[in-house]
Amino acid sequence: MQLLLPGWRLQFGKWTDGTKTDRYAVIKPMAGLPIELVRRPQFSLILIAGLNDPATLPNEAAEAVIQAMLADTEDPMFMQPGEPVPWFTDDGRPVAEISIQTITD
C-alpha cells in the first residue's frame, strides 16, 4: 500500500489525526459473514487528504488503488472494490472511502 500511495500515512483500525496537512490511508475491518470454508472479510479504505489538497486528490488515489486491485491476479485472495464515496471531514479535508470485499480460502 505504501508503494501505491507514497506520502500517505498508513493506519489500521482507526484514524488518529496529526498534522492537518498530512494525508492518511486508513484500513478499517468491517463486519463480515460468519466463518465458512471460504471467508469473505470486508474492509473500508478511507483516504483523507491534507487541508490544502485539491478535493479530487482522494478520489484519484482511490482510483489508483482500485486499478491495482483489479490488475493483481496472482494473489490467492480476490478483492472486489466498491465505488469510492467522497465526503469531507468537519474541518474541510477531502475524503474518499472505498468498501472492499475479499474472498480467501
PyMOL commands that set and color helices and strands:
alter all, ss='L'
color gray80, all
select helices_A, chain A and resi 57-71
alter helices_A, ss='H'
color red, helices_A
select strands_A, chain A and resi 8-12+23-30+42-48+78-81+85-88+94-103
alter strands_A, ss='S'
color yellow, strands_A
deselect
rebuild
show_as cartoon
